[in-house]
Amino acid sequence: QYSKAANNSKELEDCEQANKLGAVNSTLSNQSKEAFIDWARYDDSQDHFCELDDERSPDAQYVDLLLNPERYTGYKGPSAWRVWNSIYEENCFKPRSVYRPLNPLAPSRGGDDGESFYTWLEGLCLEKRVFYKLISGLHASINLHLCANYLLEETWGKPRWGPNVKEFTRRFDPIETKGEGPRRLKNLYFLYLIELRALSKVAPYFERSVVDLYTGNGHEDAESKALLLDIFRDTKSFHMHFDEKSMFAGDKKGAKSLKEEFRLHFKNISRIMDCVGCDKCRLWGKLQTQGLGTALKILFSEKEIQSLPENSPSKGFQLTRQEIVALVNAFGRLSTSIRELQNFKVLLQQTR
């Protein structure tokens, strides 16, 4: 009886911690609120050729990302598993009879450490293999952020955040994950290359004089654009390892159908992210998902980007403010993941 009461108390404590750490700080200054109204007015005056989310919906909420860093929130267990399980099971072109390695919701498979899954994966066409690797890389990146910015202790209401080597080992160590961890980290690097490629490809869109990053402050707008163009120039100096032209290169009808299926699956993943029970997890999950979606939109619109007019609105290709914010922040999170991975390598060497 005592043991049962103790377990219930621990579950209640974990739940309260998750609610506290996962809450979104929606504090905004009056200056920010006025700026958002001005931005919306400016955006509405532009020519749009893609569907925009309704930012004026009663359910819409502006959030300062600097006040809501991505880190451990205590959101875990069956609820979190079900979200990722839905993403993989419903959208990665996988039959129900094939089980992902280390899936906590899958039935026990005896001595099968994932061989049957990867045998199935290698039998898919390039496009479907790429899709799975992108989602796996995104999943790995998010897990890395949580390991790197973990709640180590909380004394007198003052939290201490930092890297949790034990948690990193549990999620990525070759032995503890039966070889699955290194595969996931390879997919993280693959995703990084894809988004890096997208930044390089979209440079001509932003280099045009007609494009500005409007906030109402002309000096800051020009400075922000100059910094963004500097990033694009840096990406062009990097040797690319993936050529998206090899994708959807079959017969036109089949390629078009597969491309549409690809797009719809990705759109569905964004909807599934709405089901995440933790506000802060949902915020960063949706932002990084939309960032990846924007990167894919860029890669599959190369001809439209190259033929854009210099001094008139974009009719063949357009990026919304939401897409630009998501693209830059998503790449920032991936870059942080790569840096944190190097940091964990150093920490692991020090503990041996």
C-alpha positions as CSV (number, residue, x, y, z in Angstrom):
1,Q,0.0,0.0,0.0
2,Y,2.8,2.4,0.9
3,S,4.7,1.5,-2.3
4,K,1.6,2.3,-4.4
5,A,1.1,5.6,-2.7
6,A,4.8,6.5,-3.2
7,N,4.5,5.7,-7.0
8,N,1.4,7.8,-7.3
9,S,3.1,10.7,-5.5
10,K,6.1,10.3,-7.9
11,E,3.9,10.4,-11.0
12,L,2.1,13.5,-9.7
13,E,5.4,15.2,-9.0
14,D,6.7,14.3,-12.5
15,C,3.4,15.6,-14.1
16,E,3.6,18.9,-12.2
17,Q,7.3,19.3,-13.2
18,A,6.4,18.6,-16.9
19,N,3.6,21.2,-16.8
20,K,5.8,23.8,-15.2
21,L,8.8,23.3,-17.6
22,G,6.7,22.8,-20.7
23,A,4.7,26.0,-20.3
24,V,5.3,28.7,-22.9
25,N,6.3,32.2,-21.7
26,S,3.9,34.3,-23.7
27,T,5.2,37.7,-22.3
28,L,5.4,40.4,-25.0
29,S,6.2,44.1,-24.6
30,N,3.7,46.7,-25.9
31,Q,6.3,47.7,-28.4
32,S,6.4,44.1,-29.8
33,K,2.6,43.9,-29.9
34,E,2.5,47.1,-31.9
35,A,5.2,45.9,-34.2
36,F,3.3,42.7,-35.0
37,I,0.3,44.7,-36.1
38,D,2.5,46.8,-38.4
39,W,4.1,43.6,-39.8
40,A,0.7,42.0,-40.5
41,R,-0.4,45.2,-42.3
42,Y,2.8,45.1,-44.4
43,D,2.5,41.4,-45.2
44,D,-1.2,41.8,-46.2
45,S,0.0,44.4,-48.8
46,Q,2.3,41.9,-50.5
47,D,1.3,39.5,-53.3
48,H,1.0,36.0,-51.9
49,F,0.8,32.9,-54.0
50,C,0.7,30.3,-51.3
51,E,-1.7,29.6,-48.4
52,L,-0.9,31.4,-45.2
53,D,-1.8,30.4,-41.6
54,D,-4.4,32.7,-40.2
55,E,-2.4,34.8,-37.7
56,R,-5.5,36.7,-36.6
57,S,-7.3,33.6,-35.5
58,P,-8.3,33.7,-31.8
59,D,-6.2,30.6,-31.3
60,A,-3.1,32.2,-32.8
61,Q,-0.4,33.3,-30.4
62,Y,2.8,35.3,-30.9
63,V,5.8,33.9,-28.9
64,D,9.2,35.3,-28.2
65,L,11.6,32.4,-28.9
66,L,14.3,33.9,-26.8
67,L,12.1,33.6,-23.7
68,N,11.3,30.0,-24.6
69,P,14.6,28.1,-25.3
70,E,14.3,24.5,-26.4
71,R,15.3,22.3,-23.6
72,Y,14.2,19.4,-21.3
73,T,10.6,19.8,-20.1
74,G,9.8,16.5,-18.5
75,Y,7.5,15.6,-21.4
76,K,8.1,11.8,-21.9
77,G,6.6,8.4,-21.7
78,P,3.6,6.9,-23.6
79,S,2.2,10.3,-24.7
80,A,5.4,11.4,-26.3
81,W,6.0,7.9,-27.8
82,R,2.6,8.0,-29.4
83,V,3.3,11.3,-31.2
84,W,6.5,10.0,-32.8
85,N,5.0,6.6,-33.4
86,S,2.2,8.3,-35.4
87,I,4.7,10.3,-37.4
88,Y,6.7,7.2,-38.4
89,E,3.9,4.7,-38.8
90,E,1.5,6.9,-40.8
91,N,3.9,8.9,-42.9
92,C,7.1,7.1,-43.6
93,F,5.7,4.8,-46.3
94,K,6.0,1.8,-43.9
95,P,3.8,-1.2,-43.7
96,R,2.4,-2.2,-40.3
97,S,4.2,-5.5,-40.4
98,V,7.6,-3.8,-40.3
99,Y,8.7,-2.4,-36.9
100,R,11.2,0.3,-36.2
101,P,14.2,-0.6,-34.0
102,L,13.8,0.4,-30.3
103,N,10.1,1.4,-30.8
104,P,8.7,1.1,-27.2
105,L,5.2,0.6,-28.6
106,A,6.1,-2.3,-30.9
107,P,5.7,-5.9,-29.8
108,S,8.9,-7.8,-28.8
109,R,10.7,-9.3,-31.8
110,G,13.2,-11.6,-30.1
111,G,16.7,-11.4,-31.6
112,D,15.8,-9.0,-34.4
113,D,17.8,-5.8,-33.7
114,G,16.5,-3.9,-36.7
115,E,17.9,-6.0,-39.5
116,S,14.4,-6.6,-41.0
117,F,13.6,-2.9,-40.9
118,Y,16.8,-1.8,-42.7
119,T,16.4,-4.6,-45.2
120,W,13.0,-3.2,-46.0
121,L,14.2,0.4,-46.0
122,E,17.0,-0.3,-48.5
123,G,14.4,-1.8,-50.8
124,L,12.6,1.5,-51.1
125,C,13.1,4.1,-53.8
126,L,15.5,7.0,-53.1
127,E,12.8,9.5,-52.4
128,K,11.2,7.3,-49.6
129,R,14.5,6.5,-48.1
130,V,15.3,10.2,-48.0
131,F,12.0,11.0,-46.3
132,Y,12.6,8.5,-43.5
133,K,16.2,9.8,-43.0
134,L,14.9,13.4,-42.7
135,I,12.4,12.5,-40.1
136,S,14.9,10.4,-38.2
137,G,17.4,13.2,-38.3
138,L,14.8,15.7,-37.0
139,H,14.0,13.3,-34.2
140,A,17.7,12.9,-33.3
141,S,18.3,16.7,-33.3
142,I,15.4,17.3,-30.9
143,N,16.6,14.6,-28.6
144,L,20.1,16.1,-28.7
145,H,18.7,19.5,-27.6
146,L,17.0,17.9,-24.6
147,C,20.2,16.1,-23.6
148,A,22.3,19.2,-24.0
149,N,20.0,21.5,-22.0
150,Y,18.8,19.2,-19.3
151,L,17.5,20.1,-15.8
152,L,20.3,18.8,-13.7
153,E,19.0,20.0,-10.4
154,E,16.7,22.6,-8.8
155,T,17.6,24.2,-5.5
156,W,15.4,26.7,-3.8
157,G,13.5,27.3,-7.0
158,K,16.7,28.0,-9.0
159,P,17.2,25.5,-11.8
160,R,20.6,24.4,-13.1
161,W,20.7,23.4,-16.7
162,G,23.4,21.7,-18.6
163,P,24.5,18.6,-20.6
164,N,23.3,15.2,-19.3
165,V,25.9,12.6,-20.4
166,K,23.9,9.7,-19.0
167,E,20.8,10.7,-21.0
168,F,22.8,11.2,-24.2
169,T,24.3,7.7,-23.7
170,R,20.9,6.2,-23.2
171,R,19.7,7.6,-26.5
172,F,22.7,7.4,-28.7
173,D,25.4,5.0,-27.4
174,P,26.0,2.2,-29.9
175,I,25.9,-0.6,-27.3
176,E,22.9,0.7,-25.3
177,T,20.9,1.3,-28.6
178,K,22.1,-1.8,-30.3
179,G,23.7,0.2,-33.1
180,E,20.6,2.4,-33.7
181,G,22.1,5.6,-32.0
182,P,24.9,6.1,-34.6
183,R,22.4,5.6,-37.4
184,R,20.2,8.3,-36.0
185,L,23.2,10.7,-35.7
186,K,24.1,10.0,-39.3
187,N,20.6,11.0,-40.3
188,L,21.1,14.2,-38.3
189,Y,24.1,15.1,-40.4
190,F,22.1,14.2,-43.6
191,L,19.3,16.6,-42.5
192,Y,21.9,19.3,-41.8
193,L,23.3,18.9,-45.4
194,I,19.8,19.1,-46.9
195,E,18.9,22.4,-45.1
196,L,22.4,23.8,-45.8
197,R,21.7,23.0,-49.5
198,A,18.4,24.8,-49.3
199,L,20.0,28.0,-47.9
200,S,22.5,28.0,-50.7
201,K,19.7,27.6,-53.3
202,V,17.4,30.3,-51.9
203,A,20.1,33.0,-52.0
204,P,18.9,34.5,-55.3
205,Y,15.5,35.1,-53.9
206,F,16.8,37.3,-51.1
207,E,19.5,39.0,-53.2
208,R,16.9,40.9,-55.1
209,S,16.4,44.5,-54.2
210,V,12.6,44.1,-54.0
211,V,12.9,41.7,-51.0
212,D,13.3,43.2,-47.6
213,L,12.9,41.8,-44.1
214,Y,10.4,44.4,-42.9
215,T,10.0,45.2,-39.3
216,G,9.4,49.0,-39.6
217,N,13.0,49.9,-38.7
218,G,14.8,50.6,-42.0
219,H,18.3,50.5,-40.5
220,E,17.8,47.1,-38.7
221,D,16.0,45.7,-41.8
222,A,19.0,46.4,-44.0
223,E,21.4,45.1,-41.3
224,S,19.4,41.8,-41.0
225,K,19.3,41.3,-44.7
226,A,23.1,41.9,-45.0
227,L,23.7,39.3,-42.2
228,L,21.4,36.8,-43.9
229,L,23.2,37.3,-47.3
230,D,26.5,36.7,-45.5
231,I,25.2,33.3,-44.2
232,F,24.1,32.4,-47.8
233,R,27.6,33.3,-49.1
234,D,29.1,31.0,-46.5
235,T,26.9,28.1,-47.4
236,K,28.0,28.4,-51.1
237,S,31.6,27.9,-50.0
238,F,30.7,24.5,-48.5
239,H,31.1,21.4,-50.6
240,M,27.6,19.9,-51.1
241,H,27.2,16.2,-50.7
242,F,23.6,15.8,-51.8
243,D,22.1,16.5,-55.2
244,E,18.3,16.8,-55.0
245,K,18.1,16.6,-58.8
246,S,18.4,12.8,-58.5
247,M,15.0,12.9,-56.8
248,F,11.7,12.6,-58.7
249,A,13.6,12.0,-61.8
250,G,11.6,9.1,-63.2
251,D,8.8,9.3,-65.7
252,K,6.9,12.6,-65.3
253,K,3.6,11.2,-64.3
254,G,5.0,8.9,-61.6
255,A,7.4,11.5,-60.3
256,K,4.6,14.1,-60.0
257,S,2.4,11.6,-58.1
258,L,5.3,10.7,-55.7
259,K,6.2,14.3,-55.2
260,E,2.6,15.1,-54.2
261,E,2.5,12.1,-51.9
262,F,5.8,13.3,-50.3
263,R,4.3,16.7,-49.8
264,L,1.0,15.4,-48.2
265,H,2.9,13.1,-45.9
266,F,5.0,16.0,-44.7
267,K,1.9,18.2,-44.2
268,N,0.3,15.5,-42.1
269,I,3.4,15.4,-39.8
270,S,2.9,19.1,-39.1
271,R,-0.7,18.3,-38.1
272,I,0.4,15.5,-35.8
273,M,2.8,18.0,-34.1
274,D,-0.4,19.8,-33.0
275,C,-1.2,16.8,-30.8
276,V,1.9,17.3,-28.6
277,G,0.7,17.7,-25.0
278,C,3.6,20.0,-24.0
279,D,3.3,23.6,-25.2
280,K,7.0,24.3,-25.5
281,C,7.7,21.0,-27.2
282,R,4.9,21.7,-29.7
283,L,6.3,25.2,-30.3
284,W,9.7,24.0,-31.2
285,G,8.5,20.8,-32.9
286,K,6.2,22.7,-35.3
287,L,8.9,25.4,-35.9
288,Q,11.5,22.8,-36.9
289,T,9.0,20.8,-39.0
290,Q,8.0,23.9,-40.9
291,G,11.6,24.8,-41.3
292,L,12.3,21.5,-43.0
293,G,9.2,21.8,-45.1
294,T,10.4,25.2,-46.3
295,A,13.8,23.8,-47.1
296,L,12.1,21.1,-49.3
297,K,9.9,23.7,-50.9
298,I,13.1,25.6,-51.9
299,L,14.9,22.5,-53.2
300,F,12.0,21.6,-55.4
301,S,11.6,25.1,-56.8
302,E,15.0,25.8,-58.2
303,K,13.8,26.7,-61.7
304,E,11.2,29.1,-60.3
305,I,13.8,30.8,-58.1
306,Q,16.3,31.2,-60.9
307,S,13.6,32.9,-63.1
308,L,12.4,35.4,-60.5
309,P,12.2,39.1,-61.7
310,E,14.7,41.5,-60.1
311,N,12.4,44.4,-59.3
312,S,8.9,43.1,-59.1
313,P,7.0,40.8,-56.7
314,S,7.6,37.1,-56.8
315,K,4.9,35.3,-58.9
316,G,6.6,31.9,-59.4
317,F,8.0,31.5,-55.9
318,Q,7.2,33.2,-52.6
319,L,8.3,32.8,-49.0
320,T,6.1,34.0,-46.2
321,R,7.4,35.6,-43.0
322,Q,6.5,32.4,-41.1
323,E,8.5,30.3,-43.5
324,I,11.6,32.6,-43.4
325,V,11.6,32.6,-39.5
326,A,11.1,28.8,-39.5
327,L,13.8,28.1,-42.1
328,V,16.5,30.2,-40.3
329,N,15.6,29.0,-36.8
330,A,15.4,25.3,-37.9
331,F,18.9,25.5,-39.4
332,G,20.1,27.3,-36.2
333,R,18.8,24.3,-34.1
334,L,20.5,21.8,-36.4
335,S,23.8,23.8,-36.2
336,T,23.4,23.8,-32.4
337,S,22.9,20.0,-32.5
338,I,26.1,19.5,-34.4
339,R,28.0,21.7,-32.0
340,E,26.5,19.9,-28.9
341,L,27.4,16.5,-30.4
342,Q,31.0,17.6,-30.5
343,N,30.7,18.8,-26.9
344,F,29.3,15.4,-25.8
345,K,32.2,13.6,-27.5
346,V,34.6,15.7,-25.3
347,L,32.6,15.0,-22.1
348,L,32.5,11.2,-22.9
349,Q,36.3,11.1,-23.3
350,Q,36.7,12.9,-20.0
351,T,34.5,10.4,-18.2
352,R,36.4,7.3,-19.4
